[in-house]
Amino acid sequence: MSMVLSANEESLIKVVRMLPPDEGRKVLLWAQQLADLVGDRRVEWSDSWSDDDLREATLASLERFEQQERGGS
C-alpha cells in the first residue's frame, strides 16, 4: 500500500534526508516522540509550518550540509 504525502510532508522529508545520518535519526526520534504525544489525533502541519518556515528550514539545512562538506562545523 502506498501513502500519498502532502507537499509540506514531502518538503519535510527532503530536509531530513539532507541531514547527516545521526542528526536525521535525532529528528526522526523527536518526530516519533511527538507522534506518541498526539496519539490518534491528526496533526495539521499547515497550522504550524508556513511556506516561509519550510523555505527557511530548507536553506538552513542546505547551508549546514555545505559547511560540513567543506569541512567546517
PQR file with spaces between the fields and no chain letter, atoms N, CA, C, O and H, PARSE charges and radii, in Angstrom:
ATOM       1  N    MET     1       0.851   -1.171    0.000 -0.4000 1.5000
ATOM       2  CA   MET     1       0.000    0.000    0.000 -0.0000 2.0000
ATOM       3  C    MET     1       0.900    1.237    0.000  0.5500 1.7000
ATOM       4  O    MET     1       1.824    1.333    0.807 -0.5500 1.4000
ATOM       5  N    SER     2       0.633    2.171   -0.893 -0.4000 1.5000
ATOM       6  CA   SER     2       1.439    3.382   -0.944 -0.0000 2.0000
ATOM       7  C    SER     2       0.721    4.521   -0.228  0.5500 1.7000
ATOM       8  O    SER     2      -0.507    4.557   -0.146 -0.5500 1.4000
ATOM       9  H    SER     2      -0.118    2.093   -1.548  0.4000 1.0000
ATOM      10  N    MET     3       1.521    5.442    0.285 -0.4000 1.5000
ATOM      11  CA   MET     3       0.981    6.571    1.025 -0.0000 2.0000
ATOM      12  C    MET     3       1.203    7.833    0.199  0.5500 1.7000
ATOM      13  O    MET     3       2.291    8.050   -0.332 -0.5500 1.4000
ATOM      14  H    MET     3       2.518    5.412    0.218  0.4000 1.0000
ATOM      15  N    VAL     4       0.184    8.651    0.096 -0.4000 1.5000
ATOM      16  CA   VAL     4       0.300    9.914   -0.612 -0.0000 2.0000
ATOM      17  C    VAL     4       0.653   10.995    0.411  0.5500 1.7000
ATOM      18  O    VAL     4      -0.039   11.180    1.412 -0.5500 1.4000
ATOM      19  H    VAL     4      -0.701    8.474    0.528  0.4000 1.0000
ATOM      20  N    LEU     5       1.735   11.696    0.132 -0.4000 1.5000
ATOM      21  CA   LEU     5       2.191   12.741    1.036 -0.0000 2.0000
ATOM      22  C    LEU     5       1.793   14.107    0.497  0.5500 1.7000
ATOM      23  O    LEU     5       1.730   14.323   -0.713 -0.5500 1.4000
ATOM      24  H    LEU     5       2.297   11.546   -0.681  0.4000 1.0000
ATOM      25  N    SER     6       1.530   15.014    1.413 -0.4000 1.5000
ATOM      26  CA   SER     6       1.257   16.396    1.015 -0.0000 2.0000
ATOM      27  C    SER     6       2.576   17.050    0.610  0.5500 1.7000
ATOM      28  O    SER     6       3.652   16.511    0.865 -0.5500 1.4000
ATOM      29  H    SER     6       1.582   14.839    2.396  0.4000 1.0000
ATOM      30  N    ALA     7       2.478   18.209   -0.018 -0.4000 1.5000
ATOM      31  CA   ALA     7       3.694   18.947   -0.415 -0.0000 2.0000
ATOM      32  C    ALA     7       4.524   19.309    0.808  0.5500 1.7000
ATOM      33  O    ALA     7       5.753   19.261    0.761 -0.5500 1.4000
ATOM      34  H    ALA     7       1.604   18.648   -0.225  0.4000 1.0000
ATOM      35  N    ASN     8       3.859   19.672    1.908 -0.4000 1.5000
ATOM      36  CA   ASN     8       4.594   20.010    3.141 -0.0000 2.0000
ATOM      37  C    ASN     8       5.315   18.789    3.698  0.5500 1.7000
ATOM      38  O    ASN     8       6.458   18.893    4.143 -0.5500 1.4000
ATOM      39  H    ASN     8       2.860   19.711    1.947  0.4000 1.0000
ATOM      40  N    GLU     9       4.659   17.641    3.678 -0.4000 1.5000
ATOM      41  CA   GLU     9       5.290   16.419    4.184 -0.0000 2.0000
ATOM      42  C    GLU     9       6.486   16.038    3.315  0.5500 1.7000
ATOM      43  O    GLU     9       7.530   15.637    3.831 -0.5500 1.4000
ATOM      44  H    GLU     9       3.730   17.557    3.318  0.4000 1.0000
ATOM      45  N    GLU    10       6.335   16.163    2.001 -0.4000 1.5000
ATOM      46  CA   GLU    10       7.447   15.857    1.099 -0.0000 2.0000
ATOM      47  C    GLU    10       8.627   16.795    1.345  0.5500 1.7000
ATOM      48  O    GLU    10       9.781   16.368    1.324 -0.5500 1.4000
ATOM      49  H    GLU    10       5.488   16.489    1.582  0.4000 1.0000
ATOM      50  N    SER    11       8.330   18.076    1.578 -0.4000 1.5000
ATOM      51  CA   SER    11       9.395   19.040    1.855 -0.0000 2.0000
ATOM      52  C    SER    11      10.123   18.698    3.146  0.5500 1.7000
ATOM      53  O    SER    11      11.350   18.776    3.215 -0.5500 1.4000
ATOM      54  H    SER    11       7.392   18.422    1.595  0.4000 1.0000
ATOM      55  N    LEU    12       9.374   18.323    4.157 -0.4000 1.5000
ATOM      56  CA   LEU    12       9.976   17.965    5.437 -0.0000 2.0000
ATOM      57  C    LEU    12      10.867   16.735    5.299  0.5500 1.7000
ATOM      58  O    LEU    12      11.969   16.698    5.847 -0.5500 1.4000
ATOM      59  H    LEU    12       8.378   18.260    4.101  0.4000 1.0000
ATOM      60  N    ILE    13      10.399   15.744    4.578 -0.4000 1.5000
ATOM      61  CA   ILE    13      11.197   14.526    4.365 -0.0000 2.0000
ATOM      62  C    ILE    13      12.470   14.864    3.596  0.5500 1.7000
ATOM      63  O    ILE    13      13.540   14.336    3.898 -0.5500 1.4000
ATOM      64  H    ILE    13       9.505   15.774    4.133  0.4000 1.0000
ATOM      65  N    LYS    14      12.355   15.742    2.606 -0.4000 1.5000
ATOM      66  CA   LYS    14      13.527   16.144    1.825 -0.0000 2.0000
ATOM      67  C    LYS    14      14.573   16.794    2.720  0.5500 1.7000
ATOM      68  O    LYS    14      15.766   16.516    2.595 -0.5500 1.4000
ATOM      69  H    LYS    14      11.486   16.172    2.361  0.4000 1.0000
ATOM      70  N    VAL    15      14.125   17.656    3.618 -0.4000 1.5000
ATOM      71  CA   VAL    15      15.046   18.333    4.536 -0.0000 2.0000
ATOM      72  C    VAL    15      15.720   17.315    5.452  0.5500 1.7000
ATOM      73  O    VAL    15      16.933   17.377    5.654 -0.5500 1.4000
ATOM      74  H    VAL    15      13.156   17.882    3.719  0.4000 1.0000
ATOM      75  N    VAL    16      14.955   16.384    6.003 -0.4000 1.5000
ATOM      76  CA   VAL    16      15.518   15.380    6.913 -0.0000 2.0000
ATOM      77  C    VAL    16      16.539   14.514    6.181  0.5500 1.7000
ATOM      78  O    VAL    16      17.565   14.153    6.758 -0.5500 1.4000
ATOM      79  H    VAL    16      13.970   16.334    5.839  0.4000 1.0000
ATOM      80  N    ARG    17      16.277   14.181    4.934 -0.4000 1.5000
ATOM      81  CA   ARG    17      17.218   13.357    4.164 -0.0000 2.0000
ATOM      82  C    ARG    17      18.537   14.074    3.906  0.5500 1.7000
ATOM      83  O    ARG    17      19.557   13.420    3.686 -0.5500 1.4000
ATOM      84  H    ARG    17      15.444   14.475    4.465  0.4000 1.0000
ATOM      85  N    MET    18      18.537   15.402    3.929 -0.4000 1.5000
ATOM      86  CA   MET    18      19.767   16.164    3.699 -0.0000 2.0000
ATOM      87  C    MET    18      20.641   16.229    4.947  0.5500 1.7000
ATOM      88  O    MET    18      21.816   16.583    4.863 -0.5500 1.4000
ATOM      89  H    MET    18      17.709   15.933    4.108  0.4000 1.0000
ATOM      90  N    LEU    19      20.087   15.896    6.078 -0.4000 1.5000
ATOM      91  CA   LEU    19      20.846   15.958    7.333 -0.0000 2.0000
ATOM      92  C    LEU    19      21.847   14.809    7.412  0.5500 1.7000
ATOM      93  O    LEU    19      21.655   13.769    6.783 -0.5500 1.4000
ATOM      94  H    LEU    19      19.132   15.608    6.146  0.4000 1.0000
ATOM      95  N    PRO    20      22.910   14.996    8.181 -0.5600 1.5000
ATOM      96  CA   PRO    20      23.814   13.867    8.448  0.2800 2.0000
ATOM      97  C    PRO    20      23.015   12.751    9.131  0.5500 1.7000
ATOM      98  O    PRO    20      22.042   13.034    9.830 -0.5500 1.4000
ATOM      99  N    PRO    21      23.413   11.492    8.940 -0.5600 1.5000
ATOM     100  CA   PRO    21      22.629   10.374    9.485  0.2800 2.0000
ATOM     101  C    PRO    21      22.294   10.498   10.971  0.5500 1.7000
ATOM     102  O    PRO    21      21.154   10.251   11.363 -0.5500 1.4000
ATOM     103  N    ASP    22      23.265   10.876   11.801 -0.4000 1.5000
ATOM     104  CA   ASP    22      22.986   10.985   13.240 -0.0000 2.0000
ATOM     105  C    ASP    22      21.944   12.058   13.531  0.5500 1.7000
ATOM     106  O    ASP    22      21.066   11.870   14.373 -0.5500 1.4000
ATOM     107  H    ASP    22      24.191   11.077   11.482  0.4000 1.0000
ATOM     108  N    GLU    23      22.048   13.183   12.828 -0.4000 1.5000
ATOM     109  CA   GLU    23      21.086   14.268   13.028 -0.0000 2.0000
ATOM     110  C    GLU    23      19.708   13.860   12.512  0.5500 1.7000
ATOM     111  O    GLU    23      18.689   14.171   13.129 -0.5500 1.4000
ATOM     112  H    GLU    23      22.761   13.335   12.144  0.4000 1.0000
ATOM     113  N    GLY    24      19.684   13.171   11.388 -0.4000 1.5000
ATOM     114  CA   GLY    24      18.415   12.689   10.843 -0.0000 2.0000
ATOM     115  C    GLY    24      17.717   11.745   11.810  0.5500 1.7000
ATOM     116  O    GLY    24      16.501   11.810   11.987 -0.5500 1.4000
ATOM     117  H    GLY    24      20.512   12.918   10.887  0.4000 1.0000
ATOM     118  N    ARG    25      18.502   10.862   12.437 -0.4000 1.5000
ATOM     119  CA   ARG    25      17.918    9.943   13.432 -0.0000 2.0000
ATOM     120  C    ARG    25      17.341   10.712   14.617  0.5500 1.7000
ATOM     121  O    ARG    25      16.287   10.351   15.141 -0.5500 1.4000
ATOM     122  H    ARG    25      19.490   10.809   12.292  0.4000 1.0000
ATOM     123  N    LYS    26      18.034   11.774   15.040 -0.4000 1.5000
ATOM     124  CA   LYS    26      17.526   12.592   16.150 -0.0000 2.0000
ATOM     125  C    LYS    26      16.183   13.225   15.783  0.5500 1.7000
ATOM     126  O    LYS    26      15.251   13.237   16.587 -0.5500 1.4000
ATOM     127  H    LYS    26      18.890   12.067   14.614  0.4000 1.0000
ATOM     128  N    VAL    27      16.098   13.752   14.556 -0.4000 1.5000
ATOM     129  CA   VAL    27      14.841   14.365   14.109 -0.0000 2.0000
ATOM     130  C    VAL    27      13.729   13.326   14.054  0.5500 1.7000
ATOM     131  O    VAL    27      12.608   13.587   14.490 -0.5500 1.4000
ATOM     132  H    VAL    27      16.856   13.742   13.903  0.4000 1.0000
ATOM     133  N    LEU    28      14.037   12.149   13.520 -0.4000 1.5000
ATOM     134  CA   LEU    28      13.021   11.099   13.435 -0.0000 2.0000
ATOM     135  C    LEU    28      12.584   10.627   14.818  0.5500 1.7000
ATOM     136  O    LEU    28      11.404   10.350   15.033 -0.5500 1.4000
ATOM     137  H    LEU    28      14.948   11.936   13.167  0.4000 1.0000
ATOM     138  N    LEU    29      13.524   10.534   15.757 -0.4000 1.5000
ATOM     139  CA   LEU    29      13.176   10.162   17.129 -0.0000 2.0000
ATOM     140  C    LEU    29      12.275   11.217   17.747  0.5500 1.7000
ATOM     141  O    LEU    29      11.283   10.892   18.398 -0.5500 1.4000
ATOM     142  H    LEU    29      14.482   10.760   15.583  0.4000 1.0000
ATOM     143  N    TRP    30      12.624   12.484   17.540 -0.4000 1.5000
ATOM     144  CA   TRP    30      11.823   13.589   18.042 -0.0000 2.0000
ATOM     145  C    TRP    30      10.413   13.559   17.440  0.5500 1.7000
ATOM     146  O    TRP    30       9.424   13.759   18.144 -0.5500 1.4000
ATOM     147  H    TRP    30      13.430   12.748   17.010  0.4000 1.0000
ATOM     148  N    ALA    31      10.338   13.305   16.122 -0.4000 1.5000
ATOM     149  CA   ALA    31       9.032   13.228   15.459 -0.0000 2.0000
ATOM     150  C    ALA    31       8.208   12.073   16.025  0.5500 1.7000
ATOM     151  O    ALA    31       6.997   12.203   16.206 -0.5500 1.4000
ATOM     152  H    ALA    31      11.142   13.143   15.550  0.4000 1.0000
ATOM     153  N    GLN    32       8.864   10.940   16.307 -0.4000 1.5000
ATOM     154  CA   GLN    32       8.140    9.798   16.888 -0.0000 2.0000
ATOM     155  C    GLN    32       7.629   10.136   18.283  0.5500 1.7000
ATOM     156  O    GLN    32       6.515    9.762   18.650 -0.5500 1.4000
ATOM     157  H    GLN    32       9.848   10.835   16.160  0.4000 1.0000
ATOM     158  N    GLN    33       8.442   10.840   19.055 -0.4000 1.5000
ATOM     159  CA   GLN    33       8.002   11.244   20.393 -0.0000 2.0000
ATOM     160  C    GLN    33       6.802   12.190   20.312  0.5500 1.7000
ATOM     161  O    GLN    33       5.872   12.088   21.111 -0.5500 1.4000
ATOM     162  H    GLN    33       9.347   11.144   18.757  0.4000 1.0000
ATOM     163  N    LEU    34       6.829   13.104   19.349 -0.4000 1.5000
ATOM     164  CA   LEU    34       5.684   13.996   19.164 -0.0000 2.0000
ATOM     165  C    LEU    34       4.451   13.212   18.717  0.5500 1.7000
ATOM     166  O    LEU    34       3.340   13.479   19.177 -0.5500 1.4000
ATOM     167  H    LEU    34       7.585   13.187   18.699  0.4000 1.0000
ATOM     168  N    ALA    35       4.648   12.253   17.827 -0.4000 1.5000
ATOM     169  CA   ALA    35       3.525   11.428   17.366 -0.0000 2.0000
ATOM     170  C    ALA    35       2.918   10.644   18.528  0.5500 1.7000
ATOM     171  O    ALA    35       1.700   10.486   18.609 -0.5500 1.4000
ATOM     172  H    ALA    35       5.550   12.036   17.453  0.4000 1.0000
ATOM     173  N    ASP    36       3.773   10.157   19.425 -0.4000 1.5000
ATOM     174  CA   ASP    36       3.270    9.431   20.595 -0.0000 2.0000
ATOM     175  C    ASP    36       2.436   10.350   21.482  0.5500 1.7000
ATOM     176  O    ASP    36       1.436    9.922   22.058 -0.5500 1.4000
ATOM     177  H    ASP    36       4.763   10.285   19.359  0.4000 1.0000
ATOM     178  N    LEU    37       2.849   11.619   21.591 -0.4000 1.5000
ATOM     179  CA   LEU    37       2.089   12.574   22.397 -0.0000 2.0000
ATOM     180  C    LEU    37       0.726   12.875   21.777  0.5500 1.7000
ATOM     181  O    LEU    37      -0.268   13.040   22.484 -0.5500 1.4000
ATOM     182  H    LEU    37       3.661   11.967   21.123  0.4000 1.0000
ATOM     183  N    VAL    38       0.695   12.943   20.450 -0.4000 1.5000
ATOM     184  CA   VAL    38      -0.538   13.290   19.736 -0.0000 2.0000
ATOM     185  C    VAL    38      -1.526   12.143   19.769  0.5500 1.7000
ATOM     186  O    VAL    38      -2.737   12.360   19.796 -0.5500 1.4000
ATOM     187  H    VAL    38       1.502   12.809   19.875  0.4000 1.0000
ATOM     188  N    GLY    39      -1.012   10.916   19.767 -0.4000 1.5000
ATOM     189  CA   GLY    39      -1.903    9.757   19.757 -0.0000 2.0000
ATOM     190  C    GLY    39      -2.596    9.607   18.416  0.5500 1.7000
ATOM     191  O    GLY    39      -1.958    9.699   17.367 -0.5500 1.4000
ATOM     192  H    GLY    39      -0.028   10.739   19.745  0.4000 1.0000
ATOM     193  N    ASP    40      -3.894    9.378   18.449 -0.4000 1.5000
ATOM     194  CA   ASP    40      -4.657    9.145   17.221 -0.0000 2.0000
ATOM     195  C    ASP    40      -5.141   10.429   16.555  0.5500 1.7000
ATOM     196  O    ASP    40      -5.747   10.381   15.484 -0.5500 1.4000
ATOM     197  H    ASP    40      -4.412    9.303   19.301  0.4000 1.0000
ATOM     198  N    ARG    41      -4.880   11.570   17.175 -0.4000 1.5000
ATOM     199  CA   ARG    41      -5.317   12.836   16.585 -0.0000 2.0000
ATOM     200  C    ARG    41      -4.430   13.200   15.406  0.5500 1.7000
ATOM     201  O    ARG    41      -3.229   12.934   15.429 -0.5500 1.4000
ATOM     202  H    ARG    41      -4.388   11.609   18.045  0.4000 1.0000
ATOM     203  N    ARG    42      -4.999   13.797   14.390 -0.4000 1.5000
ATOM     204  CA   ARG    42      -4.249   14.216   13.202 -0.0000 2.0000
ATOM     205  C    ARG    42      -3.558   15.552   13.472  0.5500 1.7000
ATOM     206  O    ARG    42      -4.160   16.475   14.021 -0.5500 1.4000
ATOM     207  H    ARG    42      -5.975   14.014   14.371  0.4000 1.0000
ATOM     208  N    VAL    43      -2.293   15.640   13.079 -0.4000 1.5000
ATOM     209  CA   VAL    43      -1.546   16.888   13.213 -0.0000 2.0000
ATOM     210  C    VAL    43      -1.728   17.675   11.917  0.5500 1.7000
ATOM     211  O    VAL    43      -1.475   17.162   10.827 -0.5500 1.4000
ATOM     212  H    VAL    43      -1.804   14.890   12.633  0.4000 1.0000
ATOM     213  N    GLU    44      -2.161   18.900   12.048 -0.4000 1.5000
ATOM     214  CA   GLU    44      -2.323   19.779   10.885 -0.0000 2.0000
ATOM     215  C    GLU    44      -1.048   20.585   10.719  0.5500 1.7000
ATOM     216  O    GLU    44      -0.899   21.648   11.323 -0.5500 1.4000
ATOM     217  H    GLU    44      -2.366   19.316   12.933  0.4000 1.0000
ATOM     218  N    TRP    45      -0.130   20.090    9.908 -0.4000 1.5000
ATOM     219  CA   TRP    45       1.157   20.748    9.729 -0.0000 2.0000
ATOM     220  C    TRP    45       0.997   22.141    9.158  0.5500 1.7000
ATOM     221  O    TRP    45       1.788   23.035    9.458 -0.5500 1.4000
ATOM     222  H    TRP    45      -0.251   19.227    9.417  0.4000 1.0000
ATOM     223  N    SER    46      -0.025   22.331    8.333 -0.4000 1.5000
ATOM     224  CA   SER    46      -0.193   23.648    7.728 -0.0000 2.0000
ATOM     225  C    SER    46      -0.448   24.716    8.782  0.5500 1.7000
ATOM     226  O    SER    46      -0.190   25.896    8.544 -0.5500 1.4000
ATOM     227  H    SER    46      -0.667   21.605    8.089  0.4000 1.0000
ATOM     228  N    ASP    47      -0.956   24.310    9.956 -0.4000 1.5000
ATOM     229  CA   ASP    47      -1.170   25.260   11.034 -0.0000 2.0000
ATOM     230  C    ASP    47       0.145   25.659   11.695  0.5500 1.7000
ATOM     231  O    ASP    47       0.231   26.709   12.331 -0.5500 1.4000
ATOM     232  H    ASP    47      -1.165   23.352   10.149  0.4000 1.0000
ATOM     233  N    SER    48       1.158   24.826   11.545 -0.4000 1.5000
ATOM     234  CA   SER    48       2.414   25.052   12.235 -0.0000 2.0000
ATOM     235  C    SER    48       3.536   25.520   11.311  0.5500 1.7000
ATOM     236  O    SER    48       4.408   26.277   11.740 -0.5500 1.4000
ATOM     237  H    SER    48       1.088   23.972   11.029  0.4000 1.0000
ATOM     238  N    TRP    49       3.531   25.089   10.064 -0.4000 1.5000
ATOM     239  CA   TRP    49       4.622   25.369    9.140 -0.0000 2.0000
ATOM     240  C    TRP    49       4.102   26.168    7.950  0.5500 1.7000
ATOM     241  O    TRP    49       3.327   25.654    7.144 -0.5500 1.4000
ATOM     242  H    TRP    49       2.823   24.474    9.716  0.4000 1.0000
ATOM     243  N    SER    50       4.520   27.399    7.843 -0.4000 1.5000
ATOM     244  CA   SER    50       4.174   28.191    6.668 -0.0000 2.0000
ATOM     245  C    SER    50       5.170   27.851    5.557  0.5500 1.7000
ATOM     246  O    SER    50       6.182   27.192    5.795 -0.5500 1.4000
ATOM     247  H    SER    50       5.150   27.817    8.497  0.4000 1.0000
ATOM     248  N    ASP    51       4.870   28.304    4.364 -0.4000 1.5000
ATOM     249  CA   ASP    51       5.816   28.106    3.265 -0.0000 2.0000
ATOM     250  C    ASP    51       7.150   28.775    3.573  0.5500 1.7000
ATOM     251  O    ASP    51       8.211   28.251    3.231 -0.5500 1.4000
ATOM     252  H    ASP    51       4.048   28.840    4.172  0.4000 1.0000
ATOM     253  N    ASP    52       7.089   29.946    4.227 -0.4000 1.5000
ATOM     254  CA   ASP    52       8.328   30.629    4.620 -0.0000 2.0000
ATOM     255  C    ASP    52       9.123   29.791    5.618  0.5500 1.7000
ATOM     256  O    ASP    52      10.348   29.711    5.525 -0.5500 1.4000
ATOM     257  H    ASP    52       6.227   30.371    4.505  0.4000 1.0000
ATOM     258  N    ASP    53       8.427   29.162    6.580 -0.4000 1.5000
ATOM     259  CA   ASP    53       9.098   28.300    7.554 -0.0000 2.0000
ATOM     260  C    ASP    53       9.830   27.161    6.844  0.5500 1.7000
ATOM     261  O    ASP    53      10.987   26.873    7.151 -0.5500 1.4000
ATOM     262  H    ASP    53       7.432   29.226    6.655  0.4000 1.0000
ATOM     263  N    LEU    54       9.156   26.523    5.904 -0.4000 1.5000
ATOM     264  CA   LEU    54       9.767   25.407    5.180 -0.0000 2.0000
ATOM     265  C    LEU    54      10.958   25.869    4.348  0.5500 1.7000
ATOM     266  O    LEU    54      11.977   25.182    4.288 -0.5500 1.4000
ATOM     267  H    LEU    54       8.216   26.757    5.655  0.4000 1.0000
ATOM     268  N    ARG    55      10.836   27.030    3.708 -0.4000 1.5000
ATOM     269  CA   ARG    55      11.969   27.554    2.932 -0.0000 2.0000
ATOM     270  C    ARG    55      13.156   27.836    3.838  0.5500 1.7000
ATOM     271  O    ARG    55      14.291   27.493    3.507 -0.5500 1.4000
ATOM     272  H    ARG    55      10.008   27.589    3.757  0.4000 1.0000
ATOM     273  N    GLU    56      12.894   28.464    4.988 -0.4000 1.5000
ATOM     274  CA   GLU    56      13.980   28.767    5.927 -0.0000 2.0000
ATOM     275  C    GLU    56      14.641   27.503    6.442  0.5500 1.7000
ATOM     276  O    GLU    56      15.866   27.444    6.552 -0.5500 1.4000
ATOM     277  H    GLU    56      11.972   28.742    5.257  0.4000 1.0000
ATOM     278  N    ALA    57      13.838   26.481    6.763 -0.4000 1.5000
ATOM     279  CA   ALA    57      14.390   25.215    7.249 -0.0000 2.0000
ATOM     280  C    ALA    57      15.226   24.553    6.162  0.5500 1.7000
ATOM     281  O    ALA    57      16.293   24.004    6.437 -0.5500 1.4000
ATOM     282  H    ALA    57      12.844   26.528    6.674  0.4000 1.0000
ATOM     283  N    THR    58      14.741   24.608    4.936 -0.4000 1.5000
ATOM     284  CA   THR    58      15.483   24.012    3.824 -0.0000 2.0000
ATOM     285  C    THR    58      16.801   24.733    3.615  0.5500 1.7000
ATOM     286  O    THR    58      17.840   24.091    3.462 -0.5500 1.4000
ATOM     287  H    THR    58      13.874   25.055    4.713  0.4000 1.0000
ATOM     288  N    LEU    59      16.774   26.071    3.607 -0.4000 1.5000
ATOM     289  CA   LEU    59      18.004   26.849    3.426 -0.0000 2.0000
ATOM     290  C    LEU    59      19.004   26.583    4.547  0.5500 1.7000
ATOM     291  O    LEU    59      20.199   26.429    4.295 -0.5500 1.4000
ATOM     292  H    LEU    59      15.929   26.593    3.731  0.4000 1.0000
ATOM     293  N    ALA    60      18.518   26.531    5.779 -0.4000 1.5000
ATOM     294  CA   ALA    60      19.407   26.268    6.915 -0.0000 2.0000
ATOM     295  C    ALA    60      20.034   24.884    6.789  0.5500 1.7000
ATOM     296  O    ALA    60      21.221   24.707    7.065 -0.5500 1.4000
ATOM     297  H    ALA    60      17.547   26.656    5.985  0.4000 1.0000
ATOM     298  N    SER    61      19.242   23.914    6.376 -0.4000 1.5000
ATOM     299  CA   SER    61      19.762   22.564    6.210 -0.0000 2.0000
ATOM     300  C    SER    61      20.816   22.526    5.105  0.5500 1.7000
ATOM     301  O    SER    61      21.869   21.909    5.267 -0.5500 1.4000
ATOM     302  H    SER    61      18.278   24.058    6.152  0.4000 1.0000
ATOM     303  N    LEU    62      20.534   23.181    3.992 -0.4000 1.5000
ATOM     304  CA   LEU    62      21.492   23.202    2.888 -0.0000 2.0000
ATOM     305  C    LEU    62      22.787   23.898    3.284  0.5500 1.7000
ATOM     306  O    LEU    62      23.874   23.437    2.936 -0.5500 1.4000
ATOM     307  H    LEU    62      19.678   23.682    3.860  0.4000 1.0000
ATOM     308  N    GLU    63      22.675   25.006    4.009 -0.4000 1.5000
ATOM     309  CA   GLU    63      23.877   25.719    4.452 -0.0000 2.0000
ATOM     310  C    GLU    63      24.716   24.843    5.373  0.5500 1.7000
ATOM     311  O    GLU    63      25.941   24.798    5.260 -0.5500 1.4000
ATOM     312  H    GLU    63      21.792   25.381    4.291  0.4000 1.0000
ATOM     313  N    ARG    64      24.040   24.149    6.286 -0.4000 1.5000
ATOM     314  CA   ARG    64      24.778   23.280    7.205 -0.0000 2.0000
ATOM     315  C    ARG    64      25.454   22.142    6.445  0.5500 1.7000
ATOM     316  O    ARG    64      26.604   21.801    6.720 -0.5500 1.4000
ATOM     317  H    ARG    64      23.045   24.186    6.378  0.4000 1.0000
ATOM     318  N    PHE    65      24.743   21.564    5.498 -0.4000 1.5000
ATOM     319  CA   PHE    65      25.297   20.483    4.686 -0.0000 2.0000
ATOM     320  C    PHE    65      26.524   20.967    3.931  0.5500 1.7000
ATOM     321  O    PHE    65      27.550   20.288    3.904 -0.5500 1.4000
ATOM     322  H    PHE    65      23.809   21.842    5.274  0.4000 1.0000
ATOM     323  N    GLU    66      26.418   22.152    3.312 -0.4000 1.5000
ATOM     324  CA   GLU    66      27.549   22.702    2.563 -0.0000 2.0000
ATOM     325  C    GLU    66      28.746   22.966    3.472  0.5500 1.7000
ATOM     326  O    GLU    66      29.887   22.727    3.076 -0.5500 1.4000
ATOM     327  H    GLU    66      25.585   22.704    3.334  0.4000 1.0000
ATOM     328  N    GLN    67      28.494   23.460    4.696 -0.4000 1.5000
ATOM     329  CA   GLN    67      29.586   23.702    5.641 -0.0000 2.0000
ATOM     330  C    GLN    67      30.279   22.383    6.004  0.5500 1.7000
ATOM     331  O    GLN    67      31.505   22.316    6.086 -0.5500 1.4000
ATOM     332  H    GLN    67      27.567   23.654    5.017  0.4000 1.0000
ATOM     333  N    GLN    68      29.495   21.363    6.213 -0.4000 1.5000
ATOM     334  CA   GLN    68      30.074   20.062    6.585 -0.0000 2.0000
ATOM     335  C    GLN    68      30.846   19.471    5.410  0.5500 1.7000
ATOM     336  O    GLN    68      31.882   18.837    5.607 -0.5500 1.4000
ATOM     337  H    GLN    68      28.499   21.417    6.145  0.4000 1.0000
ATOM     338  N    GLU    69      30.349   19.675    4.190 -0.4000 1.5000
ATOM     339  CA   GLU    69      31.059   19.181    3.016 -0.0000 2.0000
ATOM     340  C    GLU    69      32.405   19.874    2.848  0.5500 1.7000
ATOM     341  O    GLU    69      33.369   19.268    2.379 -0.5500 1.4000
ATOM     342  H    GLU    69      29.507   20.191    4.030  0.4000 1.0000
ATOM     343  N    ARG    70      32.466   21.151    3.234 -0.4000 1.5000
ATOM     344  CA   ARG    70      33.719   21.904    3.139 -0.0000 2.0000
ATOM     345  C    ARG    70      34.644   21.609    4.320  0.5500 1.7000
ATOM     346  O    ARG    70      35.791   22.056    4.349 -0.5500 1.4000
ATOM     347  H    ARG    70      31.683   21.643    3.614  0.4000 1.0000
ATOM     348  N    GLY    71      34.137   20.860    5.283 -0.4000 1.5000
ATOM     349  CA   GLY    71      34.966   20.510    6.436 -0.0000 2.0000
ATOM     350  C    GLY    71      34.782   21.427    7.613  0.5500 1.7000
ATOM     351  O    GLY    71      35.463   21.266    8.626 -0.5500 1.4000
ATOM     352  H    GLY    71      33.205   20.497    5.259  0.4000 1.0000
ATOM     353  N    GLY    72      33.890   22.377    7.518 -0.4000 1.5000
ATOM     354  CA   GLY    72      33.613   23.274    8.638 -0.0000 2.0000
ATOM     355  C    GLY    72      32.561   22.667    9.534  0.5500 1.7000
ATOM     356  O    GLY    72      32.020   21.604    9.230 -0.5500 1.4000
ATOM     357  H    GLY    72      33.337   22.508    6.695  0.4000 1.0000
ATOM     358  N    SER    73      32.263   23.338   10.644 -0.4000 1.5000
ATOM     359  CA   SER    73      31.213   22.820   11.528 -0.0000 2.0000
ATOM     360  C    SER    73      30.215   23.884   11.870  0.5500 1.7000
ATOM     361  O    SER    73      29.262   23.624   12.604 -0.5500 1.4000
ATOM     362  H    SER    73      32.703   24.202   10.891  0.4000 1.0000
